[in-house]
Amino acid sequence: MKYTMVISMMLAFTCSGVSAQAPQFSNETASAGLAGVTFIPGVYNHATYTGPVVCGDFDRDGWQDLFVPSGGGAGIPDHLFINDGDGTFTDRAAEWGLTDVHMGKGAAVGDFNNDGWLDIYVTSAGSGITGTPGNHRLYRNSGSGTFSNVAVSAGVNVTSSIEDGFGCCFGDYDLDGDLDLFVAGFASNNSGNRLFRNNGNETFTDMTAAIGLFSGISGTSGFAPRFQDMNGDFYPELLLVADFGTSHYFRNDTDGTFTEISNIANTAQEENGMGQTVGDYNNDGLIDWYVTSIYRPNIGWTGNKLYINQGNHSYQEISGSAGVYDGGYGWGAISIDVDHDRFVDIIETNGAGGQFDNEQSYFFRNLGNNTFNEQSISSGLVHDGFGRGILNFDSDNDGDQDVVIAGNYENLRYFRNDTPAGSRHWVSIFIDNDGSPDVAADGVGAKVHVITASGSLYRWIDVGDNFSSQSEMSAHFGLGFDDQISEIRVIWPDGLVQSGNNFTVDQIITWHRGSDSLIRGDANTDLQIDISDPVLILGHLFGGAVLPCQEAAEVNGDGSLDISDPVYLLSYAFGGGAPPPAPFPECGVTVSSFSCDEPGCP
């Protein structure tokens, strides 16, 4: 296994003796170069329901980029904002070949052909005067700064005989190592809700009818789908949030089929399911589910639902006691630890006309006792428009998660997380499958377990649909006041478990699956190269300090551990010298087949 530390991203910003402050956001839309990006939909079914935005590192430079469909109503092509790495973004859609003017409705990001580059799927109503079927896009990333639409050849341009298609998501539901696709549709006959299996050759097969996914189910007005393993058997369930009381919890039967078990699971209680997010809100290792809905108690609409996982596909709905039921006219939602206190918070956007006109987006801060406190205005997350899509990403690589909100007939908004670090710490982990055919690209479906002095925390590499939007593909952990990580475990969907010990905090890690090498120079095996490594080598050479990995300390590849190695390392890591010449056997990392000792295992 090899691990690569993104050295340029490492950041330590703790201040001894300073307490963490209350969450703070600032609207940096203009300073980031994102001002005036307005979503104006064309003419199609339920055009007021749309407003997408997704993110991903499309050029693989270590900085998260943004893809924003324009809606097509103003004759403007989609936007591709490449992150400049200095707090700003530049729209390079024309440069990357995204010049079509069309009515984009929802989007999803994933490396569908496992070539190392993130692709984009877009549900679209087409380019005519009014919406027409058969116009969804699958933009294949060439890896050289261009996209090409391969939806027709891939077999995913059509999802219905009528214009339909809202949210969409990737996920490996059959665990064959490539990303499958689900597209949600609003048509009352279920025709727009389609499950596509990836054939592994840049084509997909529509499996919806073949497996009887909606057999015996009447109309489903689908909005937001998500593949997520909810019971720890690796096979992801299909969570489909839908309007008019038609949401579904599809249990993965592990044989390529699903069974609808909402009644058994005690889910699908929302009257008007819109968006969704998942997270371990009570830190018990089981992934919980939050669904947005409309709160109008005078007509019996009871609002958002928070389903707490009890294990074995059983949930307790606690939105009332948790204080998260009233989110107005809810749409997209995200789960992030805003202030790094170890507890995952919820942010949702909303808006509609009438009594919900100028409804404020909501920031439900997790108090760590199964209750939340709404703090949007006090935190500076001031948004009161017609929000639809929402995502979180670390746009500036400073360790906290920032927020983007897309709206309907309104401008994109970018809220930078400016919460002072105080004495609280964090770690963000990205996963690289190194092209392995056994697991999906970017570690989609992997579970990450971090252990510190205060206990265990769990996150999942998730590419689900928030509502026509998708967040960063990382496992982000707020660590509270713990200043050391004793162990990180990555549980891959094929059962492989990798673990390492004694990591420093406040860093971004790229964790690799590969079985051959680790970057030379990490003498103390903490998965980062910094000044402590040459110091340790010198201590070994002249003072007898113990090296946990001798091969890592022999940096220049001449077969001899001597003074030239720390000198070489200093030149390479801190002076721009030549990289180490060859890989070496791994040290200090444990690899095992899966044993079911994680929470949620069946």
C-alpha positions as CSV (number, residue, x, y, z in Angstrom):
1,M,0.0,0.0,0.0
2,K,1.3,3.5,-0.7
3,Y,0.3,6.7,1.0
4,T,1.0,10.0,-0.6
5,M,0.9,13.1,1.6
6,V,-0.2,16.3,-0.2
7,I,2.7,18.2,1.3
8,S,1.7,21.6,-0.1
9,M,-1.7,21.3,1.6
10,M,-0.4,20.6,5.1
11,L,-1.4,23.2,7.5
12,A,-1.1,23.7,11.3
13,F,-3.0,26.6,12.6
14,T,-3.6,25.7,16.3
15,C,-3.0,28.3,18.9
16,S,-2.1,27.0,22.4
17,G,-4.4,28.1,25.1
18,V,-7.0,29.7,22.8
19,S,-10.5,28.3,22.8
20,A,-12.4,27.6,19.6
21,Q,-14.8,30.4,18.7
22,A,-18.4,30.1,17.5
23,P,-18.9,29.1,13.9
24,Q,-18.4,31.9,11.5
25,F,-19.0,32.2,7.7
26,S,-18.4,35.1,5.4
27,N,-19.9,35.6,2.0
28,E,-16.9,35.7,-0.4
29,T,-18.8,35.2,-3.6
30,A,-17.4,38.3,-5.2
31,S,-13.8,38.0,-4.0
32,A,-13.7,34.4,-5.2
33,G,-14.8,35.4,-8.8
34,L,-18.1,33.7,-8.5
35,A,-20.4,36.8,-8.6
36,G,-23.2,37.1,-11.1
37,V,-23.5,33.4,-11.8
38,T,-27.2,33.1,-12.1
39,F,-29.3,30.0,-12.7
40,I,-32.1,30.7,-15.1
41,P,-34.0,27.6,-16.2
42,G,-35.6,27.1,-19.6
43,V,-39.1,25.9,-20.2
44,Y,-39.7,22.4,-19.0
45,N,-41.6,20.5,-16.4
46,H,-41.3,22.0,-12.9
47,A,-38.5,24.4,-13.8
48,T,-38.7,26.1,-10.5
49,Y,-37.5,23.0,-8.8
50,T,-34.0,23.1,-10.2
51,G,-30.7,24.8,-9.3
52,P,-27.6,22.5,-9.4
53,V,-24.0,22.8,-8.4
54,V,-21.3,20.1,-7.9
55,C,-17.6,20.0,-7.1
56,G,-14.6,17.8,-7.8
57,D,-10.9,18.1,-8.6
58,F,-11.3,17.9,-12.3
59,D,-7.7,18.7,-13.2
60,R,-6.3,16.7,-10.3
61,D,-4.1,19.6,-9.0
62,G,-5.2,19.1,-5.3
63,W,-7.8,22.0,-5.4
64,Q,-11.6,21.5,-5.6
65,D,-13.3,22.9,-8.7
66,L,-17.0,23.8,-9.3
67,F,-19.3,22.8,-12.1
68,V,-22.5,24.9,-12.3
69,P,-25.1,24.3,-15.0
70,S,-26.5,27.6,-16.2
71,G,-30.1,26.4,-16.8
72,G,-30.2,27.3,-20.4
73,G,-32.8,30.0,-20.0
74,A,-30.5,32.9,-20.6
75,G,-28.6,31.4,-23.6
76,I,-25.5,30.9,-21.5
77,P,-23.4,27.7,-21.5
78,D,-22.6,25.8,-18.3
79,H,-19.8,27.1,-16.0
80,L,-16.7,25.2,-15.0
81,F,-14.9,27.1,-12.3
82,I,-11.3,25.9,-12.0
83,N,-9.8,26.6,-8.6
84,D,-6.8,29.0,-8.9
85,G,-5.4,27.9,-5.6
86,D,-5.4,31.5,-4.2
87,G,-9.0,31.9,-3.1
88,T,-10.3,32.6,-6.6
89,F,-11.9,30.6,-9.4
90,T,-11.8,31.1,-13.2
91,D,-14.5,30.0,-15.5
92,R,-12.9,27.7,-18.1
93,A,-16.0,26.0,-19.5
94,A,-15.2,27.2,-23.1
95,E,-11.6,26.0,-22.8
96,W,-12.8,22.6,-21.6
97,G,-15.3,22.2,-24.4
98,L,-18.5,22.9,-22.3
99,T,-20.0,25.3,-24.8
100,D,-23.5,23.8,-25.4
101,V,-26.4,25.9,-24.2
102,H,-28.9,23.5,-22.7
103,M,-31.3,23.2,-19.7
104,G,-29.3,21.4,-17.1
105,K,-31.3,20.3,-14.1
106,G,-29.1,18.1,-11.8
107,A,-25.5,16.8,-11.9
108,A,-23.3,14.1,-10.4
109,V,-19.5,13.7,-10.3
110,G,-17.6,10.4,-10.5
111,D,-14.8,8.6,-12.4
112,F,-17.1,6.3,-14.3
113,N,-14.4,4.7,-16.5
114,N,-11.8,4.4,-13.7
115,D,-9.2,6.3,-15.7
116,G,-8.2,8.6,-12.9
117,W,-10.2,11.6,-14.1
118,L,-13.5,12.8,-12.7
119,D,-16.4,12.8,-15.1
120,I,-19.8,14.7,-14.9
121,Y,-23.3,13.4,-15.5
122,V,-25.9,16.1,-16.1
123,T,-29.7,15.6,-16.3
124,S,-30.9,17.9,-19.1
125,A,-34.1,19.0,-20.7
126,G,-32.3,19.8,-23.9
127,S,-31.6,22.8,-26.0
128,G,-34.9,23.6,-27.7
129,I,-37.6,26.1,-26.8
130,T,-39.2,23.6,-24.5
131,G,-37.9,20.5,-22.7
132,T,-37.5,17.3,-24.7
133,P,-36.4,13.8,-23.7
134,G,-33.1,12.1,-24.5
135,N,-30.8,15.0,-23.8
136,H,-28.9,14.0,-20.6
137,R,-25.2,14.5,-20.8
138,L,-22.2,12.4,-19.7
139,Y,-19.1,14.5,-19.9
140,R,-16.0,12.3,-20.1
141,N,-12.9,13.9,-18.8
142,S,-10.0,13.4,-21.2
143,G,-7.4,14.2,-18.5
144,S,-5.9,16.9,-20.8
145,G,-8.3,19.7,-20.1
146,T,-11.3,18.8,-22.2
147,F,-14.7,17.1,-21.7
148,S,-16.7,15.3,-24.4
149,N,-20.3,14.2,-24.2
150,V,-20.5,10.4,-24.5
151,A,-24.1,10.0,-23.1
152,V,-25.5,8.5,-26.3
153,S,-22.7,5.9,-26.8
154,A,-22.8,5.1,-23.1
155,G,-26.6,4.6,-23.2
156,V,-27.5,7.1,-20.5
157,N,-28.9,10.0,-22.5
158,V,-32.5,8.8,-22.2
159,T,-34.4,8.0,-19.0
160,S,-38.0,8.5,-20.1
161,S,-40.2,8.8,-23.1
162,I,-41.1,12.3,-21.8
163,E,-38.9,15.0,-20.6
164,D,-37.9,14.0,-17.0
165,G,-34.9,13.7,-14.8
166,F,-33.8,15.7,-11.7
167,G,-31.2,14.5,-9.2
168,C,-28.6,11.8,-10.1
169,C,-25.8,10.0,-8.3
170,F,-23.0,7.5,-8.9
171,G,-22.3,4.4,-6.7
172,D,-21.1,0.9,-7.0
173,Y,-24.3,-1.0,-6.0
174,D,-23.1,-4.4,-7.3
175,L,-19.5,-4.1,-5.9
176,D,-17.9,-5.0,-9.2
177,G,-15.4,-2.1,-9.0
178,D,-17.0,0.5,-11.3
179,L,-19.5,3.3,-10.7
180,D,-23.2,2.7,-11.5
181,L,-25.7,5.5,-12.0
182,F,-29.1,6.3,-10.7
183,V,-31.3,9.1,-12.2
184,A,-34.4,10.3,-10.3
185,G,-37.5,11.3,-12.2
186,F,-40.7,13.1,-11.3
187,A,-43.0,11.3,-13.8
188,S,-45.9,9.7,-12.0
189,N,-45.5,6.3,-13.8
190,N,-41.9,5.9,-12.4
191,S,-40.5,6.0,-16.0
192,G,-38.0,8.7,-15.1
193,N,-36.4,6.8,-12.2
194,R,-33.7,4.6,-13.8
195,L,-31.0,2.4,-12.5
196,F,-28.0,2.0,-14.8
197,R,-25.4,-0.7,-14.3
198,N,-21.9,0.1,-15.4
199,N,-20.7,-2.5,-17.9
200,G,-17.0,-1.6,-17.4
201,N,-16.5,-0.6,-21.0
202,E,-17.9,3.0,-21.0
203,T,-21.4,1.7,-21.5
204,F,-24.3,1.2,-19.1
205,T,-27.3,-1.1,-19.0
206,D,-30.7,0.0,-17.7
207,M,-31.6,-2.6,-15.0
208,T,-34.7,-0.9,-13.7
209,A,-37.3,-3.2,-15.2
210,A,-35.0,-6.3,-15.3
211,I,-34.7,-6.4,-11.5
212,G,-38.2,-5.1,-10.9
213,L,-37.0,-2.2,-8.9
214,F,-40.4,-0.5,-8.8
215,S,-42.5,-3.6,-9.1
216,G,-45.7,-3.1,-7.2
217,I,-44.9,0.5,-6.5
218,S,-47.1,3.2,-7.9
219,G,-45.9,6.7,-8.9
220,T,-42.6,7.9,-7.4
221,S,-41.8,11.6,-7.8
222,G,-38.1,11.3,-7.4
223,F,-35.8,14.1,-6.5
224,A,-32.6,13.1,-4.7
225,P,-31.0,9.6,-4.9
226,R,-28.0,8.2,-2.9
227,F,-26.2,4.9,-2.8
228,Q,-25.1,4.3,0.8
229,D,-24.2,1.2,2.8
230,M,-26.5,1.6,5.8
231,N,-25.9,-1.8,7.5
232,G,-22.2,-2.4,7.1
233,D,-22.3,-5.3,4.6
234,F,-20.5,-3.1,2.0
235,Y,-23.4,-3.3,-0.5
236,P,-25.0,0.1,-0.7
237,E,-28.7,0.7,-0.2
238,L,-30.5,3.0,-2.6
239,L,-32.0,6.0,-0.7
240,L,-34.5,7.8,-2.9
241,V,-36.0,11.0,-1.6
242,A,-39.2,11.8,-3.4
243,D,-42.2,14.2,-3.2
244,F,-45.8,13.6,-2.2
245,G,-44.9,10.9,0.3
246,T,-43.2,8.6,-2.2
247,S,-39.7,8.4,-0.8
248,H,-38.1,4.9,-0.7
249,Y,-35.5,2.9,1.3
250,F,-34.3,0.2,-1.0
251,R,-32.3,-2.5,0.8
252,N,-29.5,-4.0,-1.3
253,D,-30.1,-7.7,-1.5
254,T,-26.4,-8.3,-2.6
255,D,-27.5,-10.2,-5.7
256,G,-28.1,-7.2,-8.0
257,T,-31.6,-6.6,-6.7
258,F,-33.2,-4.4,-4.1
259,T,-36.2,-4.7,-1.8
260,E,-38.3,-1.7,-0.7
261,I,-38.5,-1.8,3.1
262,S,-39.4,1.7,4.2
263,N,-42.2,0.5,6.5
264,I,-39.9,-2.0,8.2
265,A,-37.1,0.5,8.4
266,N,-39.4,3.2,9.8
267,T,-38.4,5.7,7.1
268,A,-40.2,7.6,4.3
269,Q,-42.3,9.5,6.9
270,E,-41.8,12.8,5.2
271,E,-44.9,14.2,3.4
272,N,-42.8,16.0,0.7
273,G,-39.3,14.6,0.4
274,M,-37.0,17.0,-1.3
275,G,-33.3,16.7,-0.5
276,Q,-31.1,14.6,1.8
277,T,-27.8,14.1,3.5
278,V,-26.2,11.4,5.7
279,G,-23.8,11.5,8.7
280,D,-23.0,9.9,12.0
281,Y,-24.7,12.6,14.1
282,N,-24.3,10.8,17.5
283,N,-20.9,9.3,16.9
284,D,-21.9,5.7,17.4
285,G,-20.4,4.4,14.1
286,L,-23.8,4.0,12.4
287,I,-24.7,6.3,9.5
288,D,-27.9,8.3,10.0
289,W,-30.2,9.9,7.4
290,Y,-31.6,13.4,7.2
291,V,-34.4,14.2,4.7
292,T,-35.7,17.7,4.0
293,S,-39.4,18.3,3.6
294,I,-41.9,21.2,3.9
295,Y,-43.1,22.4,7.3
296,R,-46.7,23.5,7.2
297,P,-48.3,22.1,10.3
298,N,-51.7,23.7,9.6
299,I,-52.2,21.3,6.8
300,G,-50.4,18.3,8.3
301,W,-46.9,18.7,6.7
302,T,-44.5,17.9,9.6
303,G,-41.2,19.0,8.0
304,N,-37.8,17.4,8.0
305,K,-37.0,13.9,9.2
306,L,-33.9,12.8,11.1
307,Y,-33.6,9.0,11.0
308,I,-31.2,7.7,13.6
309,N,-29.7,4.3,12.7
310,Q,-30.4,1.6,15.2
311,G,-28.7,-1.1,13.2
312,N,-30.1,-3.9,10.9
313,H,-32.1,-1.4,8.8
314,S,-34.0,0.0,11.7
315,Y,-34.3,3.7,12.4
316,Q,-35.7,6.0,15.1
317,E,-37.1,9.3,13.8
318,I,-36.1,12.1,16.2
319,S,-36.5,15.4,14.2
320,G,-38.9,16.8,16.9
321,S,-36.8,16.2,19.9
322,A,-33.6,17.1,18.0
323,G,-35.0,20.4,16.9
324,V,-34.5,20.0,13.2
325,Y,-38.0,19.5,11.9
326,D,-38.8,23.1,10.9
327,G,-36.6,24.0,7.9
328,G,-39.2,26.0,6.0
329,Y,-39.6,24.8,2.4
330,G,-36.5,22.5,2.5
331,W,-34.4,21.5,-0.5
332,G,-30.7,20.6,-0.4
333,A,-28.8,19.7,2.8
334,I,-25.2,18.8,3.8
335,S,-23.6,17.3,6.9
336,I,-20.3,18.8,8.0
337,D,-18.5,19.5,11.3
338,V,-18.3,23.2,10.9
339,D,-16.4,24.0,14.1
340,H,-14.4,20.8,14.5
341,D,-16.0,19.9,17.8
342,R,-16.3,16.2,16.7
343,F,-20.0,16.5,16.0
344,V,-21.5,16.6,12.5
345,D,-23.8,19.6,11.9
346,I,-26.5,20.0,9.3
347,I,-27.0,22.9,6.9
348,E,-30.0,23.1,4.6
349,T,-31.2,25.6,2.1
350,N,-34.7,26.3,1.1
351,G,-37.1,28.8,-0.4
352,A,-40.4,29.1,-2.3
353,G,-43.0,31.7,-2.9
354,G,-45.9,32.7,-0.6
355,Q,-45.3,32.1,3.0
356,F,-41.8,30.8,2.3
357,D,-40.7,33.9,0.3
358,N,-37.3,35.1,1.6
359,E,-37.0,32.0,3.9
360,Q,-33.6,31.9,5.6
361,S,-31.3,28.9,5.0
362,Y,-30.8,26.9,8.2
363,F,-27.6,25.9,10.1
364,F,-28.4,23.3,12.7
365,R,-25.4,23.1,15.0
366,N,-25.0,19.7,16.7
367,L,-24.8,20.2,20.5
368,G,-23.5,16.6,21.0
369,N,-26.5,15.5,23.0
370,N,-28.9,14.5,20.2
371,T,-30.2,18.1,19.9
372,F,-29.3,20.9,17.5
373,N,-29.4,24.7,17.7
374,E,-30.2,26.9,14.7
375,Q,-27.4,29.4,14.2
376,S,-27.5,30.6,10.5
377,I,-27.8,34.3,11.1
378,S,-25.4,34.5,14.0
379,S,-22.8,32.5,12.1
380,G,-23.0,34.7,9.0
381,L,-24.6,32.1,6.8
382,V,-27.1,34.6,5.6
383,H,-29.1,33.4,2.6
384,D,-32.8,34.0,2.1
385,G,-33.4,33.4,-1.5
386,F,-34.7,30.4,-3.5
387,G,-32.0,27.9,-2.6
388,R,-32.0,24.5,-4.3
389,G,-28.6,22.8,-4.5
390,I,-26.0,23.0,-1.7
391,L,-22.5,21.5,-1.3
392,N,-19.6,21.6,1.1
393,F,-15.9,21.5,0.1
394,D,-12.6,22.8,1.4
395,S,-12.1,25.4,-1.4
396,D,-9.0,27.0,0.1
397,N,-7.3,23.9,1.6
398,D,-7.3,25.5,5.1
399,G,-8.9,22.5,6.8
400,D,-12.5,23.6,7.3
401,Q,-15.4,23.0,5.0
402,D,-16.8,25.9,3.0
403,V,-20.4,26.1,1.5
404,V,-21.9,26.9,-1.9
405,I,-25.6,27.4,-2.4
406,A,-27.2,27.4,-5.8
407,G,-30.7,28.8,-6.3
408,N,-33.5,29.1,-8.8
409,Y,-33.5,32.4,-10.7
410,E,-30.8,33.7,-8.3
411,N,-27.1,34.0,-8.0
412,L,-24.7,31.4,-6.8
413,R,-23.5,32.1,-3.2
414,Y,-20.1,31.0,-1.7
415,F,-19.7,31.1,2.0
416,R,-16.2,30.7,3.3
417,N,-15.8,29.0,6.7
418,D,-13.9,31.4,8.8
419,T,-14.5,29.7,12.2
420,P,-11.3,30.4,14.3
421,A,-9.4,27.2,14.9
422,G,-8.7,27.9,18.6
423,S,-7.3,24.7,20.1
424,R,-9.4,22.4,17.9
425,H,-8.0,20.1,15.3
426,W,-9.0,18.3,12.1
427,V,-7.9,15.9,9.4
428,S,-9.3,15.4,5.9
429,I,-8.7,12.1,4.0
430,F,-9.1,11.5,0.3
431,I,-9.0,8.0,-1.1
432,D,-7.1,6.8,-4.2
433,N,-7.8,3.3,-5.5
434,D,-4.7,3.5,-7.7
435,G,-6.7,2.1,-10.6
436,S,-7.6,-1.1,-8.8
437,P,-10.3,-3.0,-10.7
438,D,-11.7,-4.4,-7.4
439,V,-13.1,-1.2,-6.0
440,A,-14.7,2.0,-7.4
441,A,-12.6,5.0,-8.2
442,D,-11.8,7.6,-5.5
443,G,-12.7,5.1,-2.8
444,V,-16.4,5.6,-3.3
445,G,-18.2,3.4,-0.6
446,A,-15.1,3.2,1.7
447,K,-15.5,3.7,5.4
448,V,-12.9,5.7,7.3
449,H,-12.3,5.1,11.1
450,V,-10.2,7.6,13.0
451,I,-9.2,7.0,16.6
452,T,-8.0,9.7,19.0
453,A,-7.8,10.1,22.8
454,S,-11.5,11.1,22.9
455,G,-12.6,7.9,21.0
456,S,-13.6,6.8,17.6
457,L,-15.1,8.8,14.7
458,Y,-16.5,7.4,11.4
459,R,-17.0,9.0,8.0
460,W,-17.8,7.6,4.6
461,I,-16.6,8.4,1.0
462,D,-20.0,9.5,-0.3
463,V,-21.1,10.8,-3.7
464,G,-24.8,11.0,-3.0
465,D,-27.2,13.7,-4.3
466,N,-27.9,16.5,-1.7
467,F,-30.6,17.9,-4.1
468,S,-29.3,18.3,-7.6
469,S,-25.9,18.8,-6.1
470,Q,-22.9,16.9,-4.7
471,S,-20.2,17.7,-2.1
472,E,-16.5,17.0,-1.8
473,M,-15.4,13.3,-1.9
474,S,-13.5,13.3,1.3
475,A,-13.7,11.9,4.8
476,H,-13.5,15.1,6.9
477,F,-13.1,14.9,10.7
478,G,-13.2,17.5,13.3
479,L,-11.1,16.2,16.2
480,G,-11.9,18.6,19.0
481,F,-9.0,19.2,21.3
482,D,-7.2,16.0,20.5
483,D,-3.8,16.8,19.0
484,Q,-2.7,13.3,17.9
485,I,-4.4,10.6,15.9
486,S,-3.5,7.2,17.2
487,E,-4.9,5.2,14.3
488,I,-6.6,5.6,10.9
489,R,-8.4,2.6,9.4
490,V,-9.8,2.5,5.9
491,I,-12.3,-0.3,5.3
492,W,-12.7,-0.8,1.5
493,P,-15.9,-2.1,0.0
494,D,-14.2,-5.3,-1.1
495,G,-13.3,-6.2,2.5
496,L,-9.7,-5.0,2.5
497,V,-8.8,-3.1,5.7
498,Q,-5.7,-0.8,5.9
499,S,-4.6,0.9,9.0
500,G,-1.7,3.1,10.2
501,N,-0.7,4.6,13.5
502,N,0.4,7.9,15.1
503,F,-0.6,10.6,12.7
504,T,-0.3,14.3,13.2
505,V,-3.4,16.4,13.0
506,D,-4.3,19.4,10.8
507,Q,-3.4,17.9,7.5
508,I,-4.9,16.7,4.2
509,I,-4.0,13.1,3.5
510,T,-4.4,11.2,0.3
511,W,-4.6,7.5,1.2
512,H,-3.6,5.0,-1.4
513,R,-4.7,1.5,-1.9
514,G,-1.7,0.5,-4.1
515,S,0.3,-2.5,-2.9
516,D,3.9,-1.5,-3.9
517,S,5.3,1.6,-2.4
518,L,5.3,4.6,-0.1
519,I,6.9,7.9,-0.9
520,R,10.5,7.8,0.3
521,G,11.5,10.2,3.1
522,D,8.7,9.5,5.5
523,A,11.2,8.3,8.1
524,N,8.9,8.3,11.0
525,T,6.0,6.8,9.1
526,D,3.4,9.5,10.0
527,L,2.4,9.8,6.3
528,Q,3.8,13.3,5.9
529,I,7.2,14.6,4.9
530,D,8.4,17.5,7.1
531,I,11.4,18.6,9.1
532,S,10.9,15.9,11.6
533,D,12.0,13.3,9.1
534,P,15.6,14.5,8.4
535,V,15.9,15.3,12.1
536,L,15.0,11.7,12.9
537,I,17.5,10.4,10.4
538,L,20.2,12.6,11.8
539,G,19.3,11.4,15.3
540,H,19.7,7.8,14.1
541,L,23.0,8.4,12.4
542,F,24.6,10.3,15.3
543,G,22.6,9.4,18.4
544,G,21.2,6.0,17.8
545,A,17.5,7.1,17.5
546,V,15.2,4.3,16.5
547,L,13.9,4.3,12.9
548,P,10.5,2.7,12.5
549,C,11.2,2.2,8.8
550,Q,14.9,2.0,7.7
551,E,13.9,1.8,4.0
552,A,12.0,5.1,4.2
553,A,15.1,6.8,5.7
554,E,17.4,5.6,2.9
555,V,16.1,8.5,0.7
556,N,18.5,8.8,-2.3
557,G,18.4,5.2,-3.4
558,D,22.1,4.4,-3.2
559,G,21.6,1.6,-0.8
560,S,23.5,3.2,2.0
561,L,22.0,5.1,5.0
562,D,24.4,8.1,5.6
563,I,24.5,11.8,5.9
564,S,23.6,12.2,2.2
565,D,20.1,11.0,2.9
566,P,18.8,13.8,5.2
567,V,20.6,16.3,3.0
568,Y,18.9,14.9,-0.1
569,L,15.5,14.9,1.7
570,L,15.9,18.5,2.7
571,S,16.7,19.5,-0.8
572,Y,13.8,17.5,-2.2
573,A,11.1,18.4,0.3
574,F,12.0,22.0,1.0
575,G,14.2,23.2,-1.9
576,G,12.6,21.7,-5.0
577,G,15.3,19.1,-5.6
578,A,14.9,15.9,-7.5
579,P,12.3,13.4,-6.2
580,P,13.5,10.1,-4.6
581,P,14.5,7.7,-7.4
582,A,12.5,4.6,-6.6
583,P,9.8,3.1,-4.3
584,F,10.6,0.8,-1.4
585,P,8.8,-1.8,0.7
586,E,6.1,-0.5,3.0
587,C,6.7,-0.1,6.7
588,G,4.4,0.5,9.7
589,V,1.1,-0.3,8.0
590,T,-1.2,-3.1,8.8
591,V,-3.3,-4.8,6.1
592,S,-5.8,-7.5,6.7
593,S,-8.9,-9.1,5.2
594,F,-12.1,-7.8,6.6
595,S,-13.3,-9.0,10.0
596,C,-16.6,-7.6,11.1
597,D,-15.7,-5.7,14.2
598,E,-17.0,-2.3,13.0
599,P,-20.3,-0.8,14.2
600,G,-23.2,-1.8,11.9
601,C,-21.8,-5.1,10.7
602,P,-24.5,-7.6,10.0
